[in-house]
Amino acid sequence: MNSVVLNGFRTWIEIDSKAIQNNIKIFKKIISPKIKLWAVVKSNAYGHGLFDFSKAIDKFVEGFCVDSVIEGIKLRKIGIKKEILVLGPTLKENYSLAFKNDIAITISNFEALRNILKLKNKPKFHLKIDTGMHRQGFYLNDLDQIIPFLKNLKKEFQGVYTHFAMVQNLNFTENQFQNFKKAINFLKKSGFSNFISHCAATGGTLLNKKYHLDAVRIGIGLYGYFPSKYFQKKFSSKFNLKPVLLWKTIISEIKEIKKGDAVGYDLTWQAKNNTKIAILPIGYWHGYFRSLSNKGIVLIGKNKVKVIGRVCMDMIIINLNKIKAKIGDEVILIGQNKNNKILADFLGNLAGTTHYEFLTRINPLIYRIIK
């Protein structure tokens, strides 16, 4: 696809529907048919586009996880009818919106429980248990005090879950899991049985089937990446996850500079010889990290090409020496072609961050297309 087909866009993102289906099939084979697969599409579907990505996977999954009621409402407005769970905190002012749109929220503190009890129209909710991550959640010794609330919220109490803090730390993860099982058993012994339990995100799902419980929450795996180098090394030969996102731009200008000339803000790169450079019309506003100044790599055909000078707000400069290219040619920022690849985990590491952050920071205003 070229920029002409995309009606003059200077940068755009292509979402590979075949890669999506490949990744879903992998996780469907890992879990049993009885276990629900929930797609984690928070934060604009990890940068892939909330609307288009969610519609593309709707028929393959049992539910969706979002960060806020507002994200959940957006899914309802595009026709998503399946279960939606808000993982992030919900303001009490939005409880009525959750009820109205049949969206389950996360309850992780006593104030939230008290606020729900006051309402006539109470939203569905899942309890969050803090088993060691020390972010959201009730502690195990809070459960005695929770039970009286739940007895008045039997209809609304839909599930209980926890989140692993460092899933590749096997001992810590197992300790979290055992604490979570204690919470589940306590709730059941207290007379509650009609709820679902879940603890596994992508890493936990890959690591051990006993962590699957009633549902798994698959995020980064759906987008074609492993959670960390540990999981990539351990599972990449067994599970061929395919990156879904291809971020492209074009060459907007080509020029020659002389030996000794410097480029960009603060003149941080100086030509050792006469050099051909090119300008790409994207920058840190678009989500290309400024920390990739003089370090970033882009792909033109089979060639990996170096970013030189500072990454600007809306432009980057590349060293085009020995590369045949012309104005209007496509450039891959993230993704692969038949000859080479530059993926988000590589760029995240190069930028001093993770592929999670690199993907989710891609500007949501950039045009996205499902292929």
C-alpha positions as a Markdown table, in Angstrom:
| # | Residue | x | y | z |
|---|---|---|---|---|
| 1 | Met | 0.0 | 0.0 | 0.0 |
| 2 | Asn | 1.3 | 3.5 | -0.8 |
| 3 | Ser | 0.5 | 7.0 | 0.4 |
| 4 | Val | -1.6 | 7.7 | -2.7 |
| 5 | Val | -4.0 | 4.9 | -1.8 |
| 6 | Leu | -4.3 | 6.5 | 1.6 |
| 7 | Asn | -5.3 | 9.9 | 0.2 |
| 8 | Gly | -2.2 | 11.8 | 1.0 |
| 9 | Phe | -1.6 | 10.8 | 4.6 |
| 10 | Arg | 2.0 | 11.5 | 5.7 |
| 11 | Thr | 1.9 | 8.8 | 8.3 |
| 12 | Trp | -0.5 | 5.9 | 9.0 |
| 13 | Ile | -0.9 | 2.6 | 10.7 |
| 14 | Glu | -1.9 | -0.7 | 9.1 |
| 15 | Ile | -3.5 | -3.4 | 11.3 |
| 16 | Asp | -3.0 | -7.0 | 10.0 |
| 17 | Ser | -6.3 | -8.9 | 10.5 |
| 18 | Lys | -4.6 | -12.2 | 9.6 |
| 19 | Ala | -2.0 | -11.6 | 12.3 |
| 20 | Ile | -4.8 | -10.9 | 14.8 |
| 21 | Gln | -6.5 | -14.2 | 13.9 |
| 22 | Asn | -3.2 | -16.1 | 14.2 |
| 23 | Asn | -2.6 | -14.8 | 17.7 |
| 24 | Ile | -6.2 | -15.5 | 18.9 |
| 25 | Lys | -5.9 | -19.0 | 17.6 |
| 26 | Ile | -2.7 | -19.6 | 19.6 |
| 27 | Phe | -4.4 | -18.5 | 22.8 |
| 28 | Lys | -7.6 | -20.4 | 22.1 |
| 29 | Lys | -5.5 | -23.6 | 21.7 |
| 30 | Ile | -3.7 | -22.9 | 25.0 |
| 31 | Ile | -6.9 | -22.5 | 27.1 |
| 32 | Ser | -9.7 | -25.0 | 27.3 |
| 33 | Pro | -13.0 | -24.3 | 25.5 |
| 34 | Lys | -14.7 | -23.6 | 28.9 |
| 35 | Ile | -12.4 | -20.7 | 29.7 |
| 36 | Lys | -13.3 | -17.2 | 28.6 |
| 37 | Leu | -10.9 | -15.2 | 26.5 |
| 38 | Trp | -11.1 | -11.5 | 27.3 |
| 39 | Ala | -9.3 | -9.1 | 25.0 |
| 40 | Val | -7.6 | -6.3 | 26.9 |
| 41 | Val | -8.2 | -3.2 | 24.6 |
| 42 | Lys | -7.4 | -0.5 | 27.1 |
| 43 | Ser | -5.3 | 2.6 | 26.1 |
| 44 | Asn | -6.6 | 2.7 | 22.6 |
| 45 | Ala | -6.0 | -1.1 | 22.2 |
| 46 | Tyr | -2.4 | -0.7 | 23.1 |
| 47 | Gly | -2.0 | 1.9 | 20.4 |
| 48 | His | -3.7 | -0.2 | 17.7 |
| 49 | Gly | -7.0 | 1.7 | 17.6 |
| 50 | Leu | -9.8 | 0.9 | 20.1 |
| 51 | Phe | -12.7 | 0.9 | 17.5 |
| 52 | Asp | -11.2 | -1.0 | 14.6 |
| 53 | Phe | -9.2 | -3.5 | 16.6 |
| 54 | Ser | -12.2 | -4.3 | 18.9 |
| 55 | Lys | -14.5 | -4.8 | 15.9 |
| 56 | Ala | -12.0 | -7.0 | 14.3 |
| 57 | Ile | -11.8 | -9.4 | 17.2 |
| 58 | Asp | -15.4 | -9.3 | 18.5 |
| 59 | Lys | -16.5 | -12.6 | 17.0 |
| 60 | Phe | -13.4 | -14.4 | 18.4 |
| 61 | Val | -13.5 | -13.4 | 22.1 |
| 62 | Glu | -15.9 | -13.7 | 25.0 |
| 63 | Gly | -15.3 | -10.3 | 26.5 |
| 64 | Phe | -13.3 | -7.0 | 26.6 |
| 65 | Cys | -11.2 | -5.3 | 29.3 |
| 66 | Val | -10.9 | -1.6 | 29.2 |
| 67 | Asp | -9.4 | 1.1 | 31.5 |
| 68 | Ser | -12.5 | 3.3 | 32.0 |
| 69 | Val | -16.3 | 3.4 | 31.7 |
| 70 | Ile | -15.8 | 5.9 | 28.9 |
| 71 | Glu | -13.8 | 3.4 | 26.9 |
| 72 | Gly | -16.5 | 0.8 | 27.6 |
| 73 | Ile | -19.3 | 3.1 | 26.4 |
| 74 | Lys | -17.3 | 3.7 | 23.2 |
| 75 | Leu | -17.4 | -0.1 | 22.6 |
| 76 | Arg | -21.1 | -0.2 | 23.2 |
| 77 | Lys | -21.7 | 2.6 | 20.7 |
| 78 | Ile | -19.9 | 0.7 | 17.9 |
| 79 | Gly | -22.1 | -2.4 | 18.6 |
| 80 | Ile | -20.0 | -4.5 | 21.0 |
| 81 | Lys | -22.6 | -6.5 | 23.1 |
| 82 | Lys | -20.2 | -8.9 | 24.9 |
| 83 | Glu | -19.1 | -8.6 | 28.5 |
| 84 | Ile | -17.0 | -5.5 | 29.3 |
| 85 | Leu | -14.9 | -5.1 | 32.5 |
| 86 | Val | -13.3 | -1.8 | 33.5 |
| 87 | Leu | -9.9 | -2.6 | 35.0 |
| 88 | Gly | -9.1 | 0.9 | 36.2 |
| 89 | Pro | -10.7 | 2.9 | 39.0 |
| 90 | Thr | -14.2 | 4.3 | 38.3 |
| 91 | Leu | -15.4 | 7.6 | 39.7 |
| 92 | Lys | -18.6 | 7.3 | 41.6 |
| 93 | Glu | -20.1 | 9.8 | 39.2 |
| 94 | Asn | -19.8 | 7.2 | 36.5 |
| 95 | Tyr | -21.4 | 4.3 | 38.3 |
| 96 | Ser | -24.8 | 5.2 | 36.8 |
| 97 | Leu | -23.2 | 5.2 | 33.3 |
| 98 | Ala | -21.8 | 1.7 | 34.0 |
| 99 | Phe | -25.2 | 0.5 | 35.0 |
| 100 | Lys | -26.9 | 2.1 | 32.0 |
| 101 | Asn | -24.5 | 0.5 | 29.5 |
| 102 | Asp | -24.2 | -2.9 | 31.2 |
| 103 | Ile | -20.5 | -2.5 | 32.0 |
| 104 | Ala | -18.9 | -4.2 | 35.0 |
| 105 | Ile | -16.5 | -2.1 | 37.0 |
| 106 | Thr | -13.6 | -3.0 | 39.4 |
| 107 | Ile | -14.2 | -2.4 | 43.1 |
| 108 | Ser | -11.0 | -2.3 | 45.1 |
| 109 | Asn | -11.7 | -0.3 | 48.3 |
| 110 | Phe | -14.4 | 0.1 | 50.9 |
| 111 | Glu | -15.3 | 3.6 | 49.9 |
| 112 | Ala | -16.4 | 2.2 | 46.5 |
| 113 | Leu | -18.5 | -0.5 | 48.2 |
| 114 | Arg | -20.2 | 2.1 | 50.3 |
| 115 | Asn | -20.9 | 4.3 | 47.3 |
| 116 | Ile | -22.5 | 1.4 | 45.4 |
| 117 | Leu | -24.8 | 0.5 | 48.3 |
| 118 | Lys | -26.3 | 4.0 | 48.2 |
| 119 | Leu | -27.4 | 3.7 | 44.6 |
| 120 | Lys | -30.8 | 2.5 | 43.4 |
| 121 | Asn | -29.3 | 1.3 | 40.1 |
| 122 | Lys | -26.1 | -0.5 | 41.0 |
| 123 | Pro | -23.5 | -1.5 | 38.4 |
| 124 | Lys | -22.1 | -5.0 | 38.1 |
| 125 | Phe | -18.6 | -5.3 | 39.6 |
| 126 | His | -15.6 | -7.5 | 40.1 |
| 127 | Leu | -13.6 | -7.4 | 43.4 |
| 128 | Lys | -9.9 | -6.8 | 43.0 |
| 129 | Ile | -7.7 | -8.6 | 45.5 |
| 130 | Asp | -4.2 | -7.4 | 46.2 |
| 131 | Thr | -2.0 | -10.5 | 46.5 |
| 132 | Gly | 1.3 | -8.7 | 46.3 |
| 133 | Met | 1.4 | -6.1 | 43.6 |
| 134 | His | 0.3 | -3.4 | 46.0 |
| 135 | Arg | -1.6 | -1.4 | 43.5 |
| 136 | Gln | -5.4 | -1.7 | 43.5 |
| 137 | Gly | -7.2 | -4.2 | 45.7 |
| 138 | Phe | -8.4 | -5.5 | 49.0 |
| 139 | Tyr | -6.1 | -7.5 | 51.3 |
| 140 | Leu | -7.0 | -11.0 | 52.4 |
| 141 | Asn | -7.6 | -9.8 | 55.9 |
| 142 | Asp | -10.2 | -7.3 | 54.5 |
| 143 | Leu | -12.5 | -10.1 | 53.4 |
| 144 | Asp | -14.3 | -10.5 | 56.7 |
| 145 | Gln | -15.4 | -6.9 | 56.5 |
| 146 | Ile | -16.3 | -7.2 | 52.8 |
| 147 | Ile | -18.8 | -10.1 | 53.3 |
| 148 | Pro | -21.6 | -7.9 | 54.8 |
| 149 | Phe | -21.4 | -5.6 | 51.8 |
| 150 | Leu | -21.6 | -8.5 | 49.3 |
| 151 | Lys | -24.7 | -9.9 | 51.0 |
| 152 | Asn | -26.5 | -6.8 | 50.0 |
| 153 | Leu | -24.9 | -6.9 | 46.5 |
| 154 | Lys | -25.3 | -10.5 | 45.5 |
| 155 | Lys | -26.8 | -9.6 | 42.1 |
| 156 | Glu | -24.1 | -7.1 | 41.2 |
| 157 | Phe | -21.1 | -9.2 | 42.5 |
| 158 | Gln | -20.0 | -10.8 | 39.2 |
| 159 | Gly | -16.3 | -11.8 | 39.8 |
| 160 | Val | -13.1 | -11.6 | 41.7 |
| 161 | Tyr | -9.6 | -11.2 | 40.3 |
| 162 | Thr | -6.0 | -10.3 | 41.0 |
| 163 | His | -3.0 | -9.3 | 38.9 |
| 164 | Phe | 0.5 | -10.8 | 38.9 |
| 165 | Ala | 3.3 | -8.3 | 39.6 |
| 166 | Met | 6.3 | -10.1 | 38.0 |
| 167 | Val | 5.0 | -13.3 | 36.5 |
| 168 | Gln | 8.4 | -14.6 | 35.5 |
| 169 | Asn | 9.3 | -14.7 | 39.2 |
| 170 | Leu | 7.9 | -18.1 | 39.7 |
| 171 | Asn | 8.0 | -18.3 | 43.4 |
| 172 | Phe | 6.4 | -14.8 | 43.9 |
| 173 | Thr | 3.7 | -15.6 | 41.3 |
| 174 | Glu | 2.9 | -18.9 | 42.9 |
| 175 | Asn | 2.6 | -17.2 | 46.3 |
| 176 | Gln | 0.2 | -14.6 | 44.8 |
| 177 | Phe | -1.8 | -17.4 | 43.2 |
| 178 | Gln | -2.1 | -19.3 | 46.5 |
| 179 | Asn | -3.2 | -16.1 | 48.3 |
| 180 | Phe | -5.8 | -15.6 | 45.6 |
| 181 | Lys | -7.1 | -19.1 | 46.0 |
| 182 | Lys | -7.5 | -18.4 | 49.7 |
| 183 | Ala | -9.7 | -15.4 | 48.8 |
| 184 | Ile | -11.8 | -17.5 | 46.4 |
| 185 | Asn | -12.3 | -20.2 | 49.0 |
| 186 | Phe | -13.2 | -17.7 | 51.6 |
| 187 | Leu | -15.9 | -16.1 | 49.4 |
| 188 | Lys | -17.3 | -19.6 | 48.6 |
| 189 | Lys | -17.4 | -20.6 | 52.2 |
| 190 | Ser | -19.2 | -17.4 | 53.0 |
| 191 | Gly | -22.0 | -18.4 | 50.7 |
| 192 | Phe | -21.1 | -16.9 | 47.4 |
| 193 | Ser | -20.8 | -19.2 | 44.3 |
| 194 | Asn | -22.1 | -17.4 | 41.3 |
| 195 | Phe | -19.0 | -15.5 | 40.4 |
| 196 | Ile | -16.0 | -16.0 | 38.1 |
| 197 | Ser | -12.3 | -15.9 | 39.1 |
| 198 | His | -9.4 | -14.7 | 36.9 |
| 199 | Cys | -5.8 | -13.9 | 37.5 |
| 200 | Ala | -3.9 | -14.6 | 34.3 |
| 201 | Ala | -2.8 | -12.0 | 31.7 |
| 202 | Thr | -0.7 | -13.0 | 28.7 |
| 203 | Gly | 2.3 | -14.1 | 30.8 |
| 204 | Gly | 0.3 | -16.1 | 33.3 |
| 205 | Thr | -1.7 | -17.7 | 30.5 |
| 206 | Leu | 1.5 | -18.9 | 28.8 |
| 207 | Leu | 3.2 | -20.0 | 32.0 |
| 208 | Asn | 0.8 | -22.4 | 33.7 |
| 209 | Lys | -2.7 | -23.8 | 32.9 |
| 210 | Lys | -3.7 | -23.7 | 36.5 |
| 211 | Tyr | -3.6 | -19.9 | 36.4 |
| 212 | His | -6.4 | -19.9 | 33.7 |
| 213 | Leu | -9.3 | -20.4 | 36.2 |
| 214 | Asp | -12.5 | -19.1 | 34.6 |
| 215 | Ala | -11.2 | -16.5 | 32.3 |
| 216 | Val | -7.9 | -15.1 | 31.0 |
| 217 | Arg | -7.1 | -11.4 | 30.1 |
| 218 | Ile | -5.0 | -11.3 | 27.0 |
| 219 | Gly | -3.4 | -8.0 | 26.2 |
| 220 | Ile | 0.1 | -7.8 | 24.7 |
| 221 | Gly | -0.1 | -11.3 | 23.3 |
| 222 | Leu | -3.1 | -10.4 | 21.0 |
| 223 | Tyr | -1.0 | -7.7 | 19.5 |
| 224 | Gly | 1.8 | -10.2 | 18.6 |
| 225 | Tyr | 4.3 | -9.6 | 21.4 |
| 226 | Phe | 5.5 | -11.5 | 24.4 |
| 227 | Pro | 5.4 | -9.7 | 27.8 |
| 228 | Ser | 9.2 | -9.7 | 28.2 |
| 229 | Lys | 12.5 | -11.2 | 27.0 |
| 230 | Tyr | 12.0 | -14.1 | 29.4 |
| 231 | Phe | 8.7 | -15.1 | 27.7 |
| 232 | Gln | 10.1 | -14.5 | 24.2 |
| 233 | Lys | 13.0 | -16.8 | 24.9 |
| 234 | Lys | 10.9 | -19.5 | 26.6 |
| 235 | Phe | 7.9 | -19.6 | 24.3 |
| 236 | Ser | 8.7 | -18.0 | 20.9 |
| 237 | Ser | 9.8 | -21.3 | 19.3 |
| 238 | Lys | 6.5 | -22.9 | 20.4 |
| 239 | Phe | 4.1 | -20.0 | 19.8 |
| 240 | Asn | 4.5 | -18.0 | 16.6 |
| 241 | Leu | 2.9 | -14.7 | 17.7 |
| 242 | Lys | 2.7 | -12.2 | 14.8 |
| 243 | Pro | 3.0 | -8.5 | 15.4 |
| 244 | Val | -0.3 | -6.8 | 14.3 |
| 245 | Leu | 0.8 | -3.2 | 13.8 |
| 246 | Leu | 2.7 | -1.7 | 10.9 |
| 247 | Trp | 3.5 | 2.0 | 11.3 |
| 248 | Lys | 4.5 | 3.8 | 8.1 |
| 249 | Thr | 5.5 | 7.2 | 6.9 |
| 250 | Ile | 6.9 | 8.7 | 3.7 |
| 251 | Ile | 10.0 | 10.6 | 2.7 |
| 252 | Ser | 9.0 | 14.2 | 2.4 |
| 253 | Glu | 12.3 | 15.7 | 1.4 |
| 254 | Ile | 15.8 | 14.7 | 0.3 |
| 255 | Lys | 18.9 | 16.9 | 0.3 |
| 256 | Glu | 22.7 | 16.9 | 0.3 |
| 257 | Ile | 24.9 | 18.2 | 3.1 |
| 258 | Lys | 28.6 | 18.7 | 3.0 |
| 259 | Lys | 31.3 | 17.2 | 5.2 |
| 260 | Gly | 31.3 | 19.0 | 8.5 |
| 261 | Asp | 27.7 | 20.1 | 8.3 |
| 262 | Ala | 25.5 | 19.3 | 11.4 |
| 263 | Val | 21.8 | 18.5 | 11.4 |
| 264 | Gly | 18.9 | 19.2 | 13.7 |
| 265 | Tyr | 18.4 | 21.0 | 17.0 |
| 266 | Asp | 21.6 | 21.5 | 19.0 |
| 267 | Leu | 23.6 | 20.2 | 16.0 |
| 268 | Thr | 24.1 | 16.8 | 17.7 |
| 269 | Trp | 25.2 | 14.9 | 14.5 |
| 270 | Gln | 27.9 | 16.1 | 12.2 |
| 271 | Ala | 28.6 | 14.6 | 8.7 |
| 272 | Lys | 32.1 | 13.0 | 8.3 |
| 273 | Asn | 31.6 | 13.1 | 4.6 |
| 274 | Asn | 29.3 | 14.6 | 2.0 |
| 275 | Thr | 26.0 | 13.0 | 2.9 |
| 276 | Lys | 22.5 | 12.5 | 1.5 |
| 277 | Ile | 19.8 | 12.9 | 4.1 |
| 278 | Ala | 16.0 | 12.6 | 4.1 |
| 279 | Ile | 13.3 | 14.1 | 6.2 |
| 280 | Leu | 10.4 | 12.0 | 7.5 |
| 281 | Pro | 7.3 | 14.0 | 8.6 |
| 282 | Ile | 6.8 | 12.4 | 12.1 |
| 283 | Gly | 8.3 | 13.1 | 15.5 |
| 284 | Tyr | 7.7 | 12.8 | 19.2 |
| 285 | Trp | 4.2 | 14.3 | 18.9 |
| 286 | His | 3.3 | 11.2 | 16.8 |
| 287 | Gly | 4.8 | 8.9 | 19.4 |
| 288 | Tyr | 8.4 | 8.5 | 18.1 |
| 289 | Phe | 10.4 | 8.8 | 21.2 |
| 290 | Arg | 12.9 | 11.8 | 21.5 |
| 291 | Ser | 15.3 | 9.4 | 23.2 |
| 292 | Leu | 15.8 | 7.8 | 19.8 |
| 293 | Ser | 17.7 | 10.8 | 18.7 |
| 294 | Asn | 20.9 | 9.6 | 16.9 |
| 295 | Lys | 19.8 | 6.0 | 17.7 |
| 296 | Gly | 16.6 | 5.2 | 16.0 |
| 297 | Ile | 16.4 | 2.8 | 13.0 |
| 298 | Val | 13.8 | 2.9 | 10.2 |
| 299 | Leu | 13.2 | 0.5 | 7.3 |
| 300 | Ile | 13.3 | 1.4 | 3.6 |
| 301 | Gly | 12.9 | -1.7 | 1.5 |
| 302 | Lys | 15.4 | -4.2 | 2.8 |
| 303 | Asn | 17.6 | -1.5 | 4.3 |
| 304 | Lys | 17.8 | -0.4 | 7.9 |
| 305 | Val | 18.5 | 3.3 | 8.0 |
| 306 | Lys | 19.8 | 5.4 | 10.9 |
| 307 | Val | 18.0 | 8.3 | 12.5 |
| 308 | Ile | 20.5 | 11.2 | 12.8 |
| 309 | Gly | 20.1 | 14.4 | 14.9 |
| 310 | Arg | 17.4 | 15.2 | 17.4 |
| 311 | Val | 14.0 | 13.7 | 17.0 |
| 312 | Cys | 11.8 | 16.8 | 16.5 |
| 313 | Met | 8.2 | 17.4 | 17.4 |
| 314 | Asp | 7.0 | 16.6 | 13.9 |
| 315 | Met | 10.1 | 15.5 | 11.9 |
| 316 | Ile | 13.1 | 13.2 | 12.0 |
| 317 | Ile | 16.1 | 13.1 | 9.8 |
| 318 | Ile | 17.7 | 9.9 | 8.4 |
| 319 | Asn | 21.0 | 9.2 | 6.8 |
| 320 | Leu | 20.2 | 8.1 | 3.2 |
| 321 | Asn | 23.8 | 7.5 | 2.0 |
| 322 | Lys | 24.0 | 4.5 | -0.4 |
| 323 | Ile | 20.2 | 4.0 | -0.3 |
| 324 | Lys | 18.2 | 4.4 | -3.4 |
| 325 | Ala | 15.0 | 6.3 | -2.5 |
| 326 | Lys | 12.9 | 9.2 | -3.6 |
| 327 | Ile | 10.4 | 11.7 | -2.2 |
| 328 | Gly | 7.1 | 9.9 | -1.5 |
| 329 | Asp | 8.7 | 6.5 | -0.8 |
| 330 | Glu | 7.2 | 4.5 | 2.1 |
| 331 | Val | 9.3 | 4.1 | 5.3 |
| 332 | Ile | 8.5 | 1.6 | 8.0 |
| 333 | Leu | 8.8 | 2.9 | 11.5 |
| 334 | Ile | 7.5 | -0.2 | 13.3 |
| 335 | Gly | 6.8 | -3.5 | 11.5 |
| 336 | Gln | 8.3 | -5.8 | 8.9 |
| 337 | Asn | 8.3 | -6.5 | 5.2 |
| 338 | Lys | 9.5 | -9.5 | 3.2 |
| 339 | Asn | 13.2 | -8.6 | 3.8 |
| 340 | Asn | 13.6 | -7.2 | 7.2 |
| 341 | Lys | 11.9 | -6.0 | 10.4 |
| 342 | Ile | 12.0 | -3.3 | 13.1 |
| 343 | Leu | 9.6 | -4.3 | 15.9 |
| 344 | Ala | 8.3 | -2.4 | 19.0 |
| 345 | Asp | 10.3 | -4.5 | 21.5 |
| 346 | Phe | 13.5 | -3.6 | 19.7 |
| 347 | Leu | 12.6 | 0.1 | 19.5 |
| 348 | Gly | 11.4 | 0.2 | 23.1 |
| 349 | Asn | 14.7 | -1.2 | 24.3 |
| 350 | Leu | 16.6 | 1.2 | 22.1 |
| 351 | Ala | 14.5 | 4.1 | 23.6 |
| 352 | Gly | 15.1 | 3.0 | 27.2 |
| 353 | Thr | 11.6 | 1.8 | 27.7 |
| 354 | Thr | 9.3 | -1.2 | 26.8 |
| 355 | His | 7.3 | -2.2 | 23.8 |
| 356 | Tyr | 4.1 | -1.6 | 25.9 |
| 357 | Glu | 5.0 | 2.1 | 26.3 |
| 358 | Phe | 6.2 | 2.5 | 22.8 |
| 359 | Leu | 3.0 | 1.1 | 21.3 |
| 360 | Thr | 0.5 | 2.8 | 23.6 |
| 361 | Arg | 2.2 | 6.2 | 23.1 |
| 362 | Ile | 1.6 | 6.2 | 19.3 |
| 363 | Asn | -0.7 | 9.2 | 18.8 |
| 364 | Pro | -4.3 | 8.1 | 18.6 |
| 365 | Leu | -5.1 | 10.7 | 15.9 |
| 366 | Ile | -2.9 | 8.8 | 13.4 |
| 367 | Tyr | -5.1 | 7.1 | 10.8 |
| 368 | Arg | -5.4 | 3.4 | 11.3 |
| 369 | Ile | -6.6 | 0.9 | 8.7 |
| 370 | Ile | -7.4 | -2.8 | 9.0 |
| 371 | Lys | -6.0 | -4.9 | 6.2 |
